Amino acid sequence: MHGGYICSERRNSLGLPHSILIEMKHLLLALCLLFAHPFMGQDRALNPVEEQLQQLAADPAFAHGHLAFTAMNVDNGQMLAEYNSGRAMIPASIMKLYTTWVAMKTLGVDHRFETKFLHTGAVQDGVLNGDLIIVASGDPSLGSRYFTGKDVLGEIKYTLDKAGIKSINGKVHYDLSVHYPHNTPRGYIWEDMGNYFGATPTALVWRDNTIPLHFKSGEAGSMAELITELPADKPYEFLHRIEASNENKDDAWFFSAPMTRLVYGEGSIPANQSDFVVKIADPDPVFTFHHELQEKLGMDLEYQQHYDPYRPDQTKTLHIITSPSLKELVTLINQQSVNLFAEAVLIALDPQKENKKISGGLEYVQQQLKTQRAPIRAMRMMDGSGASPMNRLSADEVVQLLFIASMDPQFPAYEESLAIGGEVGTLKWYFKDAALQGNVKGKSGSMKGTRNYAGYVTNEQGERIAFSLFMNDFDEARKQEVISKFEAVLTAAVQQ
């Protein structure tokens, strides 16, 4: 050990019940954090982790920004280094670590959403003399590009064919009562909401609540042409002023909200493109789903959306479509950082059986954190994904969550859900040093001027280190330099 405070314990050899050991570890962590501050300002020799952290903190990238860091050995209680660790910072997608841990702990790794297909009336001579009822569950995976093995529309058609239903003499009723009708997180910004990464979760999510728009562009400065043929009966107006640009990037931004009647786009796409795809948030996923359902079945069907339960007497179940397991959904959230899925899981945590809200999910998560004694004094939780720039967390809080999670029976599944440095997910292109590749398991979080990392790394003694790094309002032109210096910090933690 090269300086610093050491808090140690005799693990399991005391023969105490697991609950007592957990209480002792909570106390141990609190003492370590209490007496470890401020590491960087003390008059003593710095350990190798602190030395590398000092170099990172001194980088010109933070001349007008903020850096915060905490690293702790969760096996023996040793605080390796900290810097501004109590400062409230913008977490970006680090917030997903909270949503997914609470979800796995309370719903269980095997939890699945169920979308039910019912009907009223009877089938005679191939005609259903009744209505088709689709009871939505908030399943974010229906038709998702992330789960391509399930042909939802094909399953429905097969089910109707098997039941002998060739036509429907009635309506299609969408029971959307599982969700409150307006579930856009109130911290989302207008610039995000109309684009695919800011799509709002709905009771019936379809194709990630995303519409791919195909554009054709000419010379720079000319107006791009929309070549996607949108349905003529769409319930919204679509306008755009997307120009061709010499910049080789997608800089087109769309503005809308759920159930809006106007979608408009501004910005640019690269010049001289025959087919350039821009993905936008779908303002009415039920309309899109119903439009595709009619095409698949070859039927012209009237439909109605219900935000109160629609459960007529004497219905029969035709089919139930189940989602992938919560473990699979959480793995997608943590490895690929999909905001829509994180918000859908957050809403599912609302204890209400119907009319579930974002606010109910947020309240439930924070209640569970208090129950588990996870500190939340610096926390401001506006959503489940971290997409809102109004969210706040401290580096200490994140490390304490990771510490608590490491003692939980669900921890193996939680750890497996994380991205892997140099190999998998959003960490694939970073942490490729020999000491870090395949060793760093965690979550990244980024938005304009913000880049954060949190997770675990195992040292050469086989001990687990929990770490959290926040970089807010830093100079993104120096991104590679600061990430290289952060990798040196983690390498020192592995080798210490």
KAJO-V765448 format. One record per pair of residues at least 6 apart in sequence whose C-alpha atoms are under 7 Angstrom apart, sorted by sequence separation. I is the first residue (numbers start at 1). J is the second residue. D is the distance in whole Angstrom. If there is no record, write none. Layout:
BEGIN
[[I;J;D] [I;J;D]]
END
This chain:
BEGIN
[[72;78;6] [73;79;6] [122;128;6] [123;129;6] [141;147;7] [192;198;5] [193;199;6] [218;224;7] [256;262;7] [294;300;6] [332;338;7] [350;356;6] [382;388;7] [405;411;6] [419;425;5] [421;427;5] [422;428;4] [431;437;6] [445;451;6] [446;452;6] [458;464;5] [72;79;4] [121;128;7] [122;129;6] [217;224;5] [256;263;5] [294;301;7] [350;357;7] [419;426;6] [420;427;6] [421;428;5] [422;429;5] [445;452;5] [457;464;6] [458;465;6] [71;79;6] [72;80;5] [121;129;5] [122;130;7] [216;224;6] [217;225;6] [255;263;6] [333;341;6] [382;390;7] [419;427;6] [420;428;7] [422;430;5] [444;452;6] [445;453;6] [456;464;6] [457;465;5] [71;80;5] [121;130;4] [143;152;6] [215;224;6] [216;225;5] [254;263;7] [255;264;6] [333;342;6] [347;356;6] [382;391;6] [421;430;6] [422;431;5] [444;453;5] [456;465;5] [457;466;7] [57;67;7] [71;81;6] [120;130;5] [142;152;7] [199;209;6] [215;225;5] [216;226;6] [242;252;7] [254;264;6] [255;265;6] [347;357;6] [350;360;5] [381;391;5] [421;431;5] [422;432;5] [443;453;6] [444;454;7] [456;466;5] [70;81;6] [71;82;6] [119;130;7] [120;131;5] [215;226;5] [216;227;7] [254;265;4] [347;358;5] [350;361;4] [380;391;5] [381;392;7] [421;432;7] [443;454;5] [455;466;6] [456;467;6] [70;82;4] [119;131;5] [120;132;7] [214;226;6] [215;227;5] [253;265;6] [254;266;6] [346;358;7] [349;361;5] [380;392;5] [442;454;5] [443;455;6] [455;467;6] [69;82;5] [70;83;7] [119;132;4] [214;227;6] [252;265;7] [253;266;5] [348;361;7] [379;392;5] [380;393;7] [442;455;4] [454;467;5] [455;468;7] [69;83;5] [118;132;6] [119;133;6] [196;210;6] [214;228;5] [252;266;6] [253;267;6] [347;361;5] [350;364;6] [378;392;7] [379;393;5] [441;455;6] [442;456;6] [454;468;4] [68;83;5] [69;84;7] [70;85;6] [118;133;5] [213;228;6] [252;267;4] [346;361;5] [349;364;7] [378;393;6] [421;436;7] [422;437;5] [423;438;6] [441;456;5] [453;468;6] [454;469;6] [68;84;5] [69;85;5] [117;133;6] [118;134;6] [184;200;5] [251;267;6] [252;268;5] [378;394;6] [421;437;5] [422;438;6] [440;456;6] [441;457;6] [453;469;5] [67;84;7] [68;85;5] [117;134;5] [183;200;7] [251;268;5] [252;269;6] [421;438;5] [427;444;7] [440;457;5] [452;469;5] [453;470;7] [116;134;6] [117;135;6] [183;201;7] [223;241;7] [224;242;6] [250;268;7] [251;269;6] [420;438;6] [421;439;7] [426;444;7] [439;457;6] [452;470;5] [116;135;5] [223;242;6] [224;243;5] [250;269;5] [421;440;5] [439;458;6] [451;470;7] [452;471;6] [115;135;6] [116;136;7] [223;243;4] [224;244;6] [249;269;6] [250;270;7] [420;440;6] [421;441;6] [451;471;5] [115;136;5] [222;243;6] [223;244;6] [249;270;6] [362;383;7] [376;397;7] [420;441;5] [450;471;6] [451;472;7] [115;137;5] [221;243;6] [222;244;6] [248;270;5] [375;397;6] [419;441;6] [420;442;7] [450;472;5] [114;137;6] [179;202;7] [221;244;5] [242;265;7] [245;268;6] [247;270;6] [260;283;6] [418;441;6] [419;442;5] [449;472;6] [450;473;6] [113;137;6] [179;203;5] [220;244;5] [221;245;6] [236;260;7] [237;261;6] [238;262;6] [239;263;6] [240;264;5] [241;265;6] [242;266;5] [243;267;6] [244;268;6] [245;269;6] [246;270;6] [259;283;5] [418;442;5] [419;443;6] [449;473;5] [450;474;7] [7;32;6] [178;203;6] [219;244;6] [220;245;5] [236;261;4] [237;262;5] [238;263;5] [239;264;5] [240;265;4] [241;266;5] [242;267;5] [243;268;5] [244;269;5] [245;270;5] [246;271;6] [258;283;4] [259;284;6] [418;443;6] [449;474;6] [113;139;5] [218;244;6] [220;246;6] [235;261;7] [236;262;5] [237;263;6] [238;264;6] [239;265;6] [240;266;6] [241;267;7] [242;268;5] [243;269;6] [244;270;6] [245;271;5] [254;280;7] [257;283;6] [258;284;6] [374;400;7] [449;475;7] [176;203;5] [217;244;6] [244;271;5] [256;283;7] [374;401;6] [449;476;6] [176;204;7] [5;36;7] [49;80;7] [50;81;6] [49;81;6] [459;493;7] [460;494;6] [459;494;4] [460;495;6] [458;494;6] [459;495;6] [128;165;6] [126;164;5] [127;165;6] [130;168;7] [346;384;6] [126;165;5] [127;166;6] [128;167;6] [129;168;6] [130;169;6] [131;170;5] [132;171;6] [133;172;6] [134;173;6] [135;174;6] [136;175;6] [126;166;5] [127;167;5] [128;168;5] [129;169;5] [130;170;5] [131;171;5] [132;172;5] [133;173;5] [134;174;5] [135;175;5] [136;176;6] [343;383;7] [126;167;7] [127;168;6] [128;169;6] [129;170;7] [131;172;6] [132;173;6] [133;174;6] [134;175;6] [135;176;7] [137;178;6] [343;384;5] [3;45;6] [4;46;7] [39;81;6] [123;165;7] [127;169;7] [136;178;7] [342;384;6] [343;385;6] [3;46;6] [4;47;6] [36;79;7] [39;82;6] [40;83;6] [342;385;5] [3;47;5] [39;83;7] [2;47;5] [2;48;7] [339;385;5] [32;79;6] [29;77;6] [28;77;7] [220;271;5] [219;271;6] [218;271;5] [219;272;6] [217;271;5] [218;272;4] [217;272;5] [218;273;7] [436;491;7] [217;273;5] [431;487;6] [435;491;6] [216;273;6] [217;274;7] [195;253;7] [200;258;7] [216;274;5] [195;254;6] [216;275;5] [435;494;7] [194;254;5] [215;275;6] [216;276;6] [194;255;4] [214;275;6] [215;276;5] [145;207;7] [193;255;7] [194;256;5] [214;276;5] [215;277;6] [142;205;6] [143;206;6] [144;207;5] [193;256;6] [194;257;6] [214;277;5] [403;466;7] [138;202;6] [142;206;5] [143;207;4] [144;208;5] [191;255;7] [193;257;6] [213;277;5] [214;278;6] [402;466;6] [138;203;4] [139;204;7] [140;205;5] [142;207;6] [190;255;7] [212;277;6] [213;278;5] [137;203;6] [138;204;6] [139;205;6] [212;278;6] [213;279;6] [9;76;6] [136;203;6] [137;204;7] [138;205;7] [212;279;4] [399;466;6] [8;76;5] [136;204;5] [140;208;7] [211;279;6] [212;280;6] [399;467;6] [7;76;7] [8;77;5] [210;279;6] [211;280;5] [399;468;6] [7;77;5] [8;78;7] [210;280;6] [211;281;6] [398;468;6] [7;78;5] [210;281;5] [211;282;6] [6;78;5] [209;281;6] [210;282;5] [5;78;7] [6;79;7] [209;282;5] [395;468;5] [5;79;6] [395;469;6] [395;470;7] [4;80;7] [209;285;6] [206;285;6] [205;285;6] [199;281;5] [204;286;7] [335;417;7] [196;279;6] [198;281;7] [206;289;6] [334;417;6] [335;418;6] [195;279;7] [196;280;5] [334;418;5] [335;419;4] [195;280;4] [196;281;5] [334;419;7] [194;280;6] [195;281;5] [331;417;4] [194;281;5] [330;417;6] [331;418;7] [336;425;5] [335;425;4] [336;426;6] [335;426;6] [334;443;6] [181;307;7] [172;301;7] [176;305;7] [177;306;7] [171;301;6] [172;302;6] [173;303;6] [174;304;6] [175;305;7] [176;306;6] [177;307;4] [171;302;5] [172;303;5] [173;304;5] [174;305;5] [175;306;5] [176;307;5] [177;308;5] [167;299;7] [171;303;5] [172;304;6] [173;305;6] [174;306;6] [175;307;7] [177;309;5] [175;309;6] [175;310;6] [201;340;6] [153;293;6] [157;297;6] [200;340;6] [198;339;7] [199;340;6] [197;339;6] [201;343;6] [153;296;7] [201;344;6] [159;318;7] [159;319;7] [185;358;6] [183;357;6] [178;353;7] [179;354;6] [180;355;4] [183;358;6] [178;354;4] [179;355;4] [180;356;5] [177;354;6] [178;355;5] [179;356;5] [180;357;6] [177;355;6] [178;356;6] [179;357;6] [141;323;6] [139;323;6] [120;314;7] [120;315;5] [187;382;6] [119;315;5] [120;316;6] [118;315;6] [119;316;5] [185;382;7] [118;316;5] [119;317;7] [185;383;6] [118;317;4] [119;318;7] [188;387;7] [189;388;7] [117;317;6] [118;318;5] [188;388;5] [117;318;5] [140;341;6] [187;388;5] [117;319;5] [116;319;6] [117;320;6] [187;390;6] [116;320;5] [140;344;6] [115;320;6] [116;321;7] [114;320;6] [115;321;5] [138;344;7] [114;321;6] [115;322;6] [114;322;5] [113;322;6] [114;323;7] [112;322;6] [113;323;5] [112;323;5] [112;324;6] [112;325;5] [111;325;6] [112;326;6] [110;325;5] [111;326;5] [109;325;7] [110;326;6] [109;326;5] [110;327;7] [109;327;5] [100;330;6] [96;334;7] [93;337;7] [96;342;7] [103;349;7] [99;346;6] [102;365;6] [99;365;7] [99;384;6] [96;384;6] [95;384;6] [96;385;5] [88;378;5] [95;385;6] [96;386;7] [95;386;5] [93;385;6] [94;386;7] [93;386;5] [92;386;4] [93;387;7] [91;386;7] [92;387;6] [90;389;6] [91;391;7] [90;391;6] [91;392;6] [90;392;5] [91;393;6] [89;392;5] [90;393;7] [88;392;6] [89;393;5] [88;393;5] [89;394;6] [105;410;6] [88;394;5] [104;410;7] [87;394;5] [86;394;5] [85;394;6] [86;395;6] [85;395;5] [86;396;6] [85;396;5] [101;414;7] [70;395;6] [69;395;6] [70;396;6] [68;395;6] [70;399;7] [74;403;6] [94;443;6] [94;444;6] [93;444;6] [94;445;5] [93;445;4] [92;445;5] [93;446;7] [91;445;7] [92;446;6] [92;447;7] [94;454;7] [91;452;7] [91;470;7] [89;470;7] [90;472;7] [89;472;7] [75;463;6] [75;464;6] [73;463;7] [74;464;6] [73;464;6] [74;465;6] [73;465;4] [74;466;6] [72;465;6] [73;466;6] [71;465;7] [72;466;5] [71;466;6] [72;467;6] [71;467;4] [70;467;6] [71;468;7] [70;468;5] [69;468;6] [70;469;7] [69;469;5] [68;469;6] [69;470;6] [68;470;5] [67;470;6] [68;471;7] [67;471;5] [66;471;6] [67;472;7] [66;472;5] [65;472;6] [66;473;6] [65;473;4] [66;474;7] [64;473;7] [65;474;5] [64;474;7] [62;474;5] [61;474;5] [62;475;7] [61;475;5] [61;478;6] [56;482;6] [56;485;6] [56;486;7] [52;488;6] [53;489;6] [52;489;5] [49;489;5] [49;492;5] [48;492;6] [49;493;6] [1;496;7]]
END
